[in-house]
Amino acid sequence: MRLFDIPPLILQGIKIESAGDVWAILLKAFGGILLVGFLKFWYRLHQVRMQVRKIPKEYGIPILPHYYLFGHIPHLVKLFMKGDFPPDVNGQAVGYLLGKEHPELVKNGIIYMDTWPIMLPLIRCAHPDMMAQFTQVHSLPKEDFLRREFRHMTENEDLLTSEGPYWKRWRAVFNPGFSSKNLLSLVPTFLEEIRVFTDKLRKQAESGEVADFLDPCMNLTYDVIGRAVLGERLHCQTAPNRFKWAMNKQTSWVIQDNTLPNLLKLINPFRVLITTYYNKVMTSELLPCINRAIQEHLRGESDTKPKTINSLAIKSYLSQAGVDNTSQSPTVIPKLDGAFTNQLINHIKMFMLAGHDTTASTVAFAFIEFERNPHVLARIREEHDSVFGPDLSTVEAQLCESPHLLNALPYTLAVLKETLRLYTPVGSLRGGEKGFFLTHPETGMRYPSEGWAIFGCSWWSHRDEKWWAHADKFMPERFLAPEGDELHVRKNAFRPFELGPRGCIGQELSLLEMKAILVMTVREMEIRMAYGEDEPEFLGCKGYQIMEPGQVAGRPKRGLPVTVKLVNRRKV
């Protein structure tokens, strides 16, 4: 008996009369898809390998020995198999480590790496002046892979991945909110969140328990960036927060490369549904904040309050729409254009992501270096004593009254810069262009970029003895050294936030926030690492920088387990 009690179906000349025929056709179709995919893979592999081999052949640029099937992957496997460093070390260290293995190839601060299909064909550049060529002199567009990485989260409607007039328009909208004057006006709200943080550390000190330090730092920086971006208290430090939960879940779906864990995420049939759900959760949390900002603007309250990212965007939109704080009833919320609302929400999501992760990690690494360099801790305490006096109970009130005192801490700022130098959270990924060559300023050698992604590897550059005296030592005084001193920081060398027009818009906010955190903690608390005796080290540190799947910036290993001890405690 036939499966279908209907006349034979004729489809494009193929008779389907039984279930067996259906399965045969499906198998043939599946086989055809596999064949096409296989041929495309080999075509792309050949294309990439030939592109790489042109570099030494046509341009005389030395590269690592290159294998047709595996490119440069065997060199990385060999590097990690040697066991000279932990396998989970931050991938940004690859250029630095290759430099130790092949100094003759990386002596010019640039190396071509072919690890396709795991990663894009990549130019790793660590020469400060050559990095300036594609970020400052001629700012190349962000690499397409970076846009694909965050498309599921922001639709590329954010300052990190957008380009052209759209990027310029929104950057101009947000710039006033990140001015020093406006940020200083937000300091009292930051201190309110930092007080919650220090209270938790005191409780840990009283209990004597070992606990991760990074997690409370992350919760703190979420709360602070919530104040700066939304003007709202998120209470991430004291209660579960749906926005934070959805953001962390969404970030775990970021595709950073083509390794197996990321490929499994990419082909997950539920990926689109899952990421759409998390976006809806974040939108539902942000829309009430946007509506409150509109009401404040219509009541004229936004003119007397510190500017937030949200309020600036609302003011810009309503001004363009011809709506001011006298033409509407404060109880009537104008209907916002759907495209504008969606774009604003996407910008806020990226600000929240970028604003909490790197700042929290930098604070954690600073405390690692305080333990490793007691003289640095002693000097920063002396600076705080000289500016605020020895009575810790008055510091918060002083800062609320005079936030500009945070700008009277040159050594504290130097400590943070030195931390960022040695523990640079991320690098800059740009797309090469036809006809664009990087030119070595000393040798004049030209390096083609067409068909390559260019990675500004600040992590490597920041540890290169060519640009930094005693590069592996934690020496904040280098950022205070005058020109002519061997420690003086040369032009273009320091770039944790990147330089040029696409430099991080939030760098002033991050530094101000971190200075406030240190002021409120370093004289009262001694925070020490609590790793096991047999745990591995990298560059002499157990709390070395790692980047695991689902993370977008380097973090301390295992969240930095610590003990907290109170010193010189006074009534606060």
C-alpha positions as CSV (number, residue, x, y, z in Angstrom):
1,M,0.0,0.0,0.0
2,R,1.3,3.4,-1.0
3,L,2.1,6.0,1.7
4,F,0.0,8.7,0.0
5,D,-3.4,7.7,-1.5
6,I,-3.1,10.3,-4.2
7,P,-1.8,10.2,-7.8
8,P,2.0,10.2,-8.2
9,L,3.3,13.7,-7.5
10,I,5.4,15.1,-10.3
11,L,7.9,17.7,-9.1
12,Q,10.5,19.0,-11.6
13,G,10.4,15.7,-13.5
14,I,10.8,13.5,-10.4
15,K,8.2,10.9,-9.5
16,I,7.5,10.5,-5.8
17,E,5.3,7.5,-5.1
18,S,6.6,6.2,-1.7
19,A,8.4,7.2,1.5
20,G,11.5,5.6,0.1
21,D,11.5,8.0,-2.8
22,V,11.2,10.9,-0.4
23,W,14.1,9.8,1.7
24,A,16.2,9.2,-1.4
25,I,15.6,12.7,-2.7
26,L,16.3,14.2,0.8
27,L,19.6,12.3,1.0
28,K,20.6,13.4,-2.5
29,A,19.7,17.0,-1.6
30,F,21.7,16.8,1.7
31,G,24.6,15.2,-0.1
32,G,24.5,18.0,-2.7
33,I,24.6,20.6,0.1
34,L,27.5,18.9,1.7
35,L,29.4,18.7,-1.6
36,V,28.8,22.4,-2.3
37,G,30.0,23.2,1.3
38,F,33.0,21.0,0.9
39,L,34.0,22.7,-2.4
40,K,33.5,26.2,-1.0
41,F,35.6,25.3,2.0
42,W,38.5,24.0,-0.2
43,Y,38.2,27.0,-2.6
44,R,38.4,29.4,0.4
45,L,41.3,27.4,1.9
46,H,43.2,27.6,-1.4
47,Q,42.4,31.3,-1.7
48,V,43.7,32.1,1.8
49,R,46.8,29.9,1.5
50,M,47.8,31.5,-1.8
51,Q,47.2,35.0,-0.4
52,V,49.6,34.2,2.5
53,R,52.3,32.9,0.2
54,K,52.3,36.1,-1.8
55,I,53.6,38.0,1.2
56,P,57.2,36.6,1.1
57,K,57.1,35.9,-2.7
58,E,56.0,39.3,-4.0
59,Y,56.8,41.6,-1.1
60,G,59.9,40.0,0.5
61,I,58.3,39.9,3.9
62,P,59.5,37.0,6.1
63,I,56.8,34.8,7.6
64,L,56.7,31.6,9.7
65,P,57.0,28.4,7.7
66,H,53.7,27.9,6.0
67,Y,51.7,24.6,5.5
68,Y,49.1,24.4,2.7
69,L,46.7,22.3,4.8
70,F,47.1,23.9,8.2
71,G,48.6,27.3,7.6
72,H,50.4,28.5,10.7
73,I,48.2,26.4,13.1
74,P,51.1,23.9,13.8
75,H,53.3,26.7,15.1
76,L,50.6,27.7,17.6
77,V,50.1,24.1,18.6
78,K,53.8,23.7,19.2
79,L,53.9,26.9,21.2
80,F,51.2,25.8,23.5
81,M,52.4,22.2,23.7
82,K,55.8,23.3,25.1
83,G,54.2,23.9,28.4
84,D,56.1,27.1,29.1
85,F,52.9,28.9,30.0
86,P,49.3,27.9,31.0
87,P,47.0,26.9,28.1
88,D,44.3,29.3,29.2
89,V,46.4,32.4,28.9
90,N,44.8,35.4,27.1
91,G,45.0,35.0,23.3
92,Q,46.3,38.6,23.1
93,A,49.6,37.2,24.4
94,V,50.2,35.2,21.2
95,G,52.2,37.8,19.4
96,Y,54.3,38.4,22.5
97,L,55.0,34.7,22.9
98,L,55.8,34.2,19.3
99,G,58.3,37.1,19.6
100,K,60.1,35.1,22.3
101,E,60.2,32.1,20.0
102,H,61.0,33.8,16.7
103,P,62.6,37.2,17.5
104,E,63.9,37.5,14.0
105,L,60.4,37.5,12.5
106,V,58.8,39.9,14.8
107,K,61.7,42.4,15.3
108,N,59.8,44.9,13.2
109,G,56.7,44.7,15.4
110,I,54.5,43.0,12.8
111,I,53.7,39.4,11.8
112,Y,51.3,37.8,9.3
113,M,49.4,34.8,10.8
114,D,47.3,32.3,8.9
115,T,45.2,30.2,11.3
116,W,42.2,29.9,8.9
117,P,39.6,28.4,9.3
118,I,39.9,28.9,13.1
119,M,40.5,32.6,12.7
120,L,40.7,35.2,10.0
121,P,44.0,35.7,8.2
122,L,45.5,38.2,10.6
123,I,48.2,40.9,10.7
124,R,49.3,41.2,14.3
125,C,50.8,44.7,14.6
126,A,52.6,45.9,17.7
127,H,54.6,48.9,16.4
128,P,53.1,52.0,18.0
129,D,53.7,54.2,14.9
130,M,52.3,51.5,12.5
131,M,49.2,51.1,14.7
132,A,48.8,54.8,14.4
133,Q,48.7,54.5,10.6
134,F,45.5,52.5,10.6
135,T,43.8,54.1,13.6
136,Q,44.8,57.7,13.6
137,V,46.3,58.7,10.2
138,H,43.8,56.7,8.2
139,S,41.2,55.1,10.4
140,L,40.3,51.8,8.7
141,P,36.8,50.5,9.2
142,K,36.1,47.8,11.9
143,E,36.6,44.3,10.5
144,D,33.4,42.6,9.3
145,F,34.0,39.7,11.7
146,L,33.7,42.2,14.6
147,R,30.3,43.4,13.3
148,R,29.1,39.8,12.9
149,E,30.3,39.1,16.5
150,F,27.8,41.6,18.0
151,R,25.1,41.7,15.4
152,H,22.8,39.5,17.4
153,M,23.1,41.9,20.3
154,T,23.0,45.4,18.8
155,E,22.2,45.0,15.1
156,N,25.5,47.0,14.7
157,E,23.7,50.1,15.9
158,D,26.4,51.0,18.4
159,L,29.5,53.1,18.5
160,L,31.8,50.0,18.5
161,T,30.7,48.4,15.3
162,S,28.9,51.1,13.3
163,E,30.6,53.2,10.6
164,G,30.2,56.4,8.5
165,P,27.6,59.2,9.0
166,Y,25.6,57.0,11.4
167,W,28.5,56.6,13.8
168,K,29.5,60.3,13.5
169,R,25.9,61.5,14.3
170,W,25.6,59.3,17.4
171,R,29.1,60.0,18.6
172,A,28.3,63.8,18.5
173,V,25.1,63.1,20.5
174,F,26.9,61.3,23.3
175,N,30.2,63.3,23.5
176,P,28.8,65.9,26.0
177,G,27.8,63.1,28.4
178,F,31.4,61.9,28.5
179,S,32.9,65.3,29.1
180,S,35.0,65.7,32.3
181,K,32.6,68.4,33.6
182,N,29.6,66.2,33.2
183,L,31.2,63.1,34.6
184,L,32.4,65.0,37.7
185,S,28.8,66.0,38.4
186,L,28.0,62.3,38.6
187,V,30.6,61.4,41.2
188,P,28.2,61.6,44.2
189,T,26.0,59.0,42.6
190,F,29.1,56.8,41.9
191,L,30.1,57.1,45.6
192,E,26.6,55.9,46.6
193,E,27.3,52.6,44.7
194,I,30.9,52.4,45.9
195,R,29.6,52.5,49.5
196,V,27.6,49.3,48.9
197,F,30.8,47.7,47.5
198,T,33.0,48.7,50.5
199,D,30.3,47.5,52.9
200,K,30.4,44.1,51.3
201,L,34.2,44.0,51.5
202,R,34.1,44.8,55.2
203,K,31.7,42.0,55.8
204,Q,34.0,39.6,54.0
205,A,36.9,40.9,56.1
206,E,34.9,40.2,59.3
207,S,34.0,36.7,58.1
208,G,37.5,35.8,57.0
209,E,36.2,33.9,54.0
210,V,37.9,33.5,50.7
211,A,35.7,34.9,47.9
212,D,36.0,35.9,44.2
213,F,36.9,39.6,43.9
214,L,35.9,40.1,40.3
215,D,32.2,39.3,40.8
216,P,31.5,42.1,43.2
217,C,33.7,44.4,41.1
218,M,31.5,43.5,38.1
219,N,28.3,44.2,40.1
220,L,29.7,47.5,41.2
221,T,30.6,48.6,37.7
222,Y,27.2,47.6,36.4
223,D,25.6,49.8,39.0
224,V,28.0,52.7,38.3
225,I,27.5,52.5,34.5
226,G,23.7,52.3,35.2
227,R,24.0,55.7,36.9
228,A,26.0,57.2,34.1
229,V,24.0,55.8,31.2
230,L,20.5,55.6,32.6
231,G,20.5,57.8,35.7
232,E,19.0,54.8,37.5
233,R,19.9,52.5,40.4
234,L,20.2,48.9,39.1
235,H,21.0,47.4,42.5
236,C,23.1,44.7,41.0
237,Q,25.2,44.5,44.1
238,T,22.2,43.7,46.4
239,A,19.7,41.8,44.3
240,P,19.3,39.9,41.0
241,N,18.9,42.1,38.0
242,R,17.1,41.0,34.9
243,F,19.0,43.3,32.6
244,K,22.3,42.1,33.9
245,W,21.2,38.5,33.7
246,A,20.0,38.9,30.1
247,M,23.2,40.8,29.1
248,N,25.5,38.1,30.5
249,K,23.5,35.4,28.8
250,Q,23.5,37.3,25.5
251,T,27.3,37.8,25.7
252,S,27.8,34.1,26.1
253,W,26.4,33.7,22.6
254,V,29.1,36.0,21.0
255,I,31.0,34.1,18.3
256,Q,34.7,35.1,18.7
257,D,36.3,32.6,16.4
258,N,35.6,29.3,14.6
259,T,36.7,26.9,17.3
260,L,34.4,24.0,18.2
261,P,32.5,25.6,21.1
262,N,31.7,28.7,18.9
263,L,30.8,26.6,15.9
264,L,28.3,24.6,18.1
265,K,26.8,27.9,19.1
266,L,26.6,29.1,15.5
267,I,24.8,26.0,14.2
268,N,22.5,25.7,17.2
269,P,19.0,25.7,15.7
270,F,17.6,27.7,18.6
271,R,20.3,30.4,18.6
272,V,18.1,33.0,16.9
273,L,15.1,32.3,19.3
274,I,17.4,32.4,22.4
275,T,19.2,35.6,21.5
276,T,15.9,37.3,20.4
277,Y,14.5,36.4,23.8
278,Y,17.4,38.0,25.7
279,N,17.1,41.1,23.6
280,K,13.4,41.4,24.5
281,V,14.2,41.1,28.2
282,M,16.8,43.8,27.9
283,T,14.4,46.0,25.9
284,S,11.6,45.5,28.5
285,E,14.0,46.7,31.2
286,L,15.2,49.7,29.3
287,L,12.0,51.1,27.9
288,P,10.7,52.3,31.3
289,C,14.0,54.2,31.8
290,I,13.5,55.9,28.4
291,N,10.0,56.9,29.3
292,R,11.0,58.3,32.6
293,A,13.7,60.3,30.9
294,I,11.1,61.8,28.5
295,Q,8.9,62.8,31.4
296,E,11.9,64.5,33.2
297,H,12.7,66.4,30.0
298,L,9.1,67.6,29.6
299,R,9.0,68.7,33.2
300,G,12.3,70.6,32.7
301,E,14.1,68.5,35.3
302,S,16.8,67.3,32.8
303,D,18.2,70.8,32.5
304,T,19.2,70.8,36.2
305,K,20.4,67.2,36.5
306,P,23.6,65.7,35.4
307,K,23.4,64.5,31.8
308,T,23.2,60.8,31.1
309,I,23.5,58.9,27.9
310,N,19.8,58.3,27.9
311,S,18.8,61.9,28.6
312,L,21.2,63.3,26.0
313,A,19.7,61.0,23.3
314,I,16.1,61.8,24.3
315,K,16.9,65.6,24.3
316,S,18.4,65.4,20.8
317,Y,15.5,63.4,19.4
318,L,12.8,65.6,20.9
319,S,14.5,68.7,19.8
320,Q,14.7,67.4,16.2
321,A,11.0,66.4,16.5
322,G,10.1,70.0,17.6
323,V,9.1,68.9,21.1
324,D,10.4,70.9,24.0
325,N,9.6,71.0,27.7
326,T,6.9,73.6,27.3
327,S,5.0,72.3,24.3
328,Q,3.8,69.0,25.9
329,S,2.0,68.0,29.1
330,P,4.5,66.2,31.4
331,T,1.9,63.5,31.8
332,V,1.7,62.8,28.0
333,I,4.6,60.8,26.6
334,P,5.2,61.6,22.9
335,K,5.3,58.5,20.8
336,L,8.9,57.8,19.8
337,D,9.8,56.6,16.4
338,G,10.4,52.9,16.5
339,A,13.7,53.1,14.7
340,F,15.0,55.7,17.1
341,T,14.0,53.7,20.2
342,N,15.6,50.6,18.9
343,Q,18.9,52.4,18.1
344,L,19.0,54.0,21.5
345,I,18.4,50.7,23.2
346,N,21.2,49.1,21.1
347,H,23.6,51.9,22.1
348,I,22.7,51.5,25.7
349,K,23.3,47.8,25.6
350,M,26.8,48.3,24.2
351,F,27.6,51.0,26.7
352,M,26.5,48.7,29.5
353,L,28.6,45.8,28.2
354,A,31.8,47.8,27.5
355,G,31.4,50.0,30.6
356,H,31.4,47.3,33.2
357,D,33.7,44.5,32.1
358,T,37.0,46.2,31.4
359,T,36.7,48.6,34.3
360,A,36.0,45.8,36.8
361,S,38.9,43.7,35.5
362,T,41.3,46.6,35.7
363,V,40.4,47.3,39.3
364,A,41.0,43.6,40.1
365,F,44.4,43.6,38.4
366,A,45.4,46.8,40.3
367,F,44.9,45.0,43.6
368,I,47.0,42.1,42.3
369,E,49.8,44.6,41.6
370,F,49.4,46.2,45.0
371,E,50.1,42.8,46.6
372,R,53.1,42.2,44.4
373,N,54.5,45.7,44.8
374,P,54.0,46.9,48.4
375,H,55.9,50.1,47.7
376,V,53.3,51.1,45.2
377,L,50.5,50.6,47.7
378,A,52.4,52.6,50.3
379,R,52.9,55.5,47.8
380,I,49.3,55.6,46.7
381,R,48.2,55.7,50.3
382,E,50.5,58.6,51.0
383,E,49.0,60.5,48.0
384,H,45.5,59.9,49.4
385,D,46.5,61.1,52.8
386,S,48.0,64.2,51.4
387,V,44.9,65.1,49.4
388,F,42.1,64.0,51.8
389,G,43.8,63.9,55.1
390,P,44.2,60.8,57.4
391,D,40.5,60.6,58.5
392,L,38.8,58.1,56.2
393,S,35.4,59.0,57.5
394,T,35.4,62.4,55.7
395,V,36.5,61.2,52.3
396,E,33.1,60.6,50.8
397,A,31.8,64.0,51.9
398,Q,34.8,65.7,50.5
399,L,34.4,64.1,47.1
400,C,30.7,64.9,47.1
401,E,31.5,68.5,47.8
402,S,34.6,68.7,45.6
403,P,34.6,65.9,42.9
404,H,37.5,67.6,41.2
405,L,39.8,66.3,43.9
406,L,39.8,63.0,41.9
407,N,41.8,65.0,39.3
408,A,44.4,65.9,42.0
409,L,45.7,62.3,42.2
410,P,48.5,62.0,39.6
411,Y,50.1,58.9,41.1
412,T,46.7,57.1,41.4
413,L,46.1,57.8,37.7
414,A,49.6,56.6,36.9
415,V,48.8,53.3,38.8
416,L,45.7,52.8,36.7
417,K,47.5,53.5,33.5
418,E,50.3,51.1,34.4
419,T,47.7,48.5,35.2
420,L,46.1,49.0,31.8
421,R,49.5,48.8,30.1
422,L,50.3,45.4,31.6
423,Y,46.7,44.0,31.5
424,T,45.3,45.6,28.4
425,P,41.7,44.3,28.2
426,V,41.2,44.3,24.4
427,G,42.9,45.2,21.1
428,S,41.5,46.9,18.0
429,L,40.4,44.9,15.0
430,R,40.3,46.6,11.6
431,G,39.7,45.5,8.1
432,G,42.5,45.8,5.5
433,E,41.8,47.6,2.2
434,K,43.0,47.4,-1.4
435,G,45.9,49.8,-1.9
436,F,46.4,50.4,1.9
437,F,49.9,49.5,3.1
438,L,51.4,49.7,6.5
439,T,54.9,51.3,6.3
440,H,57.6,50.6,8.8
441,P,58.9,54.1,9.8
442,E,62.5,53.0,10.2
443,T,63.0,50.5,7.3
444,G,60.5,51.8,4.9
445,M,59.2,48.3,4.2
446,R,55.6,48.3,3.1
447,Y,53.1,45.7,4.3
448,P,50.0,45.0,2.2
449,S,46.6,44.8,4.0
450,E,44.1,43.8,1.3
451,G,42.4,40.5,2.3
452,W,43.7,40.7,5.9
453,A,42.3,41.7,9.2
454,I,44.6,44.0,11.1
455,F,44.9,43.5,14.9
456,G,46.4,46.4,16.9
457,C,47.9,44.2,19.6
458,S,48.4,46.7,22.4
459,W,49.0,43.9,24.9
460,W,52.1,42.8,23.0
461,S,53.2,46.4,22.3
462,H,52.8,47.4,25.9
463,R,55.3,44.7,27.0
464,D,57.9,45.4,24.3
465,E,61.3,46.6,25.6
466,K,61.7,48.7,22.4
467,W,59.0,51.0,23.6
468,W,59.0,50.6,27.3
469,A,62.0,50.5,29.6
470,H,61.8,47.6,32.1
471,A,58.6,46.6,30.2
472,D,57.6,43.7,32.4
473,K,58.0,45.6,35.6
474,F,55.1,47.5,37.3
475,M,56.3,51.0,37.4
476,P,53.6,53.7,37.6
477,E,56.3,56.4,37.8
478,R,56.9,56.0,34.0
479,F,53.6,58.0,33.5
480,L,55.1,60.8,35.5
481,A,58.5,60.8,34.0
482,P,59.6,63.9,32.0
483,E,60.7,63.8,28.4
484,G,64.3,62.7,28.2
485,D,63.9,60.2,31.1
486,E,64.3,56.5,30.1
487,L,60.8,55.8,31.5
488,H,59.1,58.6,29.6
489,V,56.1,57.3,27.6
490,R,56.7,57.9,23.9
491,K,54.1,59.2,21.5
492,N,51.6,56.5,20.3
493,A,52.8,53.9,22.7
494,F,50.0,53.9,25.4
495,R,46.8,52.7,23.8
496,P,44.6,50.6,26.0
497,F,41.5,52.6,24.9
498,E,42.9,52.9,21.4
499,L,43.8,56.3,19.8
500,G,42.3,58.2,17.0
501,P,38.7,59.1,16.2
502,R,37.5,55.6,17.1
503,G,39.1,55.7,20.6
504,C,36.9,54.6,23.4
505,I,34.3,57.3,24.3
506,G,34.1,56.0,27.8
507,Q,37.8,56.2,28.8
508,E,37.3,59.3,31.0
509,L,34.4,57.7,32.8
510,S,36.3,54.5,33.4
511,L,39.4,56.3,34.8
512,L,37.3,58.5,37.0
513,E,35.3,55.6,38.4
514,M,38.4,53.6,39.1
515,K,40.1,56.5,40.9
516,A,37.0,56.8,43.1
517,I,37.0,53.1,43.9
518,L,40.7,53.2,44.9
519,V,40.3,56.3,47.0
520,M,37.5,54.5,48.9
521,T,39.3,51.2,49.5
522,V,43.1,51.2,49.4
523,R,43.8,52.9,52.8
524,E,41.2,50.8,54.6
525,M,41.6,47.4,53.1
526,E,44.4,44.9,52.3
527,I,43.2,42.5,49.6
528,R,45.4,39.5,48.9
529,M,45.2,36.7,46.3
530,A,44.1,33.3,47.6
531,Y,45.2,30.9,44.8
532,G,46.6,27.5,45.7
533,E,50.3,26.9,46.1
534,D,50.5,24.6,43.1
535,E,48.5,26.7,40.7
536,P,50.3,27.8,37.5
537,E,51.7,31.2,36.9
538,F,52.2,33.4,33.8
539,L,54.9,36.1,33.9
540,G,55.3,35.4,37.6
541,C,51.6,35.9,38.5
542,K,49.0,33.4,39.5
543,G,46.2,35.8,38.7
544,Y,47.2,36.1,35.1
545,Q,44.9,37.4,32.4
546,I,42.6,34.9,30.6
547,M,39.8,35.2,28.1
548,E,37.3,32.3,28.0
549,P,34.5,31.6,25.5
550,G,31.7,34.0,26.0
551,Q,34.0,36.8,27.4
552,V,34.7,39.9,25.5
553,A,37.8,41.2,27.5
554,G,40.6,39.7,29.5
555,R,39.9,38.9,33.1
556,P,41.9,37.6,36.1
557,K,42.0,33.8,36.3
558,R,39.2,32.2,38.3
559,G,37.6,35.5,39.1
560,L,40.5,36.3,41.5
561,P,39.9,34.6,44.8
562,V,40.9,36.9,47.7
563,T,41.0,37.5,51.4
564,V,40.2,40.9,52.8
565,K,41.8,42.4,55.9
566,L,40.8,45.8,57.3
567,V,43.7,48.1,58.1
568,N,43.6,51.6,59.7
569,R,39.8,51.2,60.0
570,R,37.9,54.2,61.2
571,K,34.2,55.0,61.6
572,V,32.6,55.6,58.3
